[in-house]
Amino acid sequence: MMKWSLRATNTANRRFVRLRFLSVGPHRLRVRVSGTGPPLLLVMGIGGNLEMWDPLRRALPGRELISFDSPGT
């Protein structure tokens, strides 16, 4: 079962960040969705994690940003 949990709130622009875990085959992925607007999927290379996207998240207002931890990271 998938559940969203409220992770943080940016009071400056009321942007919500949702963090959840998804099961994809034998893998459990941590997924973060933030912002509002046209969606943009952020795909990190091997060795990266969700937190590495934080500077870009701040630089892209007006977009719904979707990112995930790749299996094995």
ABEGO torsion letter per residue (X at the ends): XBBBBBABBBAAAGBBBBBBBBBBEABBBBBBBBEBEBBBBBBBBBGBBAAAAAAAAAABBGBBBBBBBBBGX
